[in-house]
Amino acid sequence: MTGEGERIAKRLARAGLCSRRTAETWIAAGRVRVNGKTLSSPGVTVTADDVILVDGKPVPEAERTRLWRYHKPTGLVTTERDPQGRPTVFEKLPAELPRVVSVGRLDLTSEGLLLLTNDGAFARFLGHPSTGWPRRYRVRVHGAVTQAQLDGLRRGVTVSGLNYGPIEAVLDRTQASNAWLTVSLREGRNREVRKVLESLGLVVTRLIRVSFGPFQLGQLARGAVDEIKHKVLREQAPKYFADNAADRSPHAETRRRQA
């Protein structure tokens, strides 16, 4: 076999058929064949030369890595299926989008910028603290707070036994018993902004993510989706594309076949 290889579960996910976890269940159920052999383990590496079938049908070519900005409204959960039956982000996306996953999450009552990608590995890369991309939020809180209190968050804080890393918070303005803050952090743990501000005696009444790393919410309308150019992705995440040969360019797959 020739060409750059990747694990079979990743290949199926990049083809837009399912998540890696679902791919592993398909393999365990005997639904995936490679070069005429039914797989029993996901620990198999495949290349562009391999013939891959799922339920007897050829697997589509893997798309290059793509990324979209999405302006998430409140009232949607960031999950494919919600056991409580609440509406999800993925139910509201345009039908022409391929299968996508989110880079991190925004909870039910949070809004603003949510990044979506067709590449699960890319989503994990962008969301990992080691990537170093800050998340910035505009936050409305109820309660009294001073800049001095917010400055204390720069050293990190422990809430209910959990240690949170340094947080930059600026008091933008106050109005009666409410205040608007700009909050920046790099970890993005579950409900981190709310929990940390609650530890200061504040109640978050609105939370809007306005940027994730170099990508801005800007004037993107609520509920709208906008694709980021591939050239921009390669410029902003060069390490990922250097380490993932299948994504070196949108035409890498074609070049490998012509080689």
Secondary structure, DSSP 8 states (H G I E B T S, - for coil): --S--EEHHHHHHHTTS--HHHHHHHHHTT-EEETTEE-S-S--EE-TTS-EEETTEE--------EEEEEE-TT-BSSS--TT---BGGGSS-TTS-S-EESS---TT-EEEEEEES-HHHHHHHHSGGG---EEEEEEEES---HHHHHGGGG-EEETTEEE---EEEEEEEETTEEEEEEEESS--TTHHHHHHHTTT-EEEEEEEEEETTEE-TT--TT-EEEE-HHHHHHH-HHHHHH-GGGSSTTHHHHHHH-
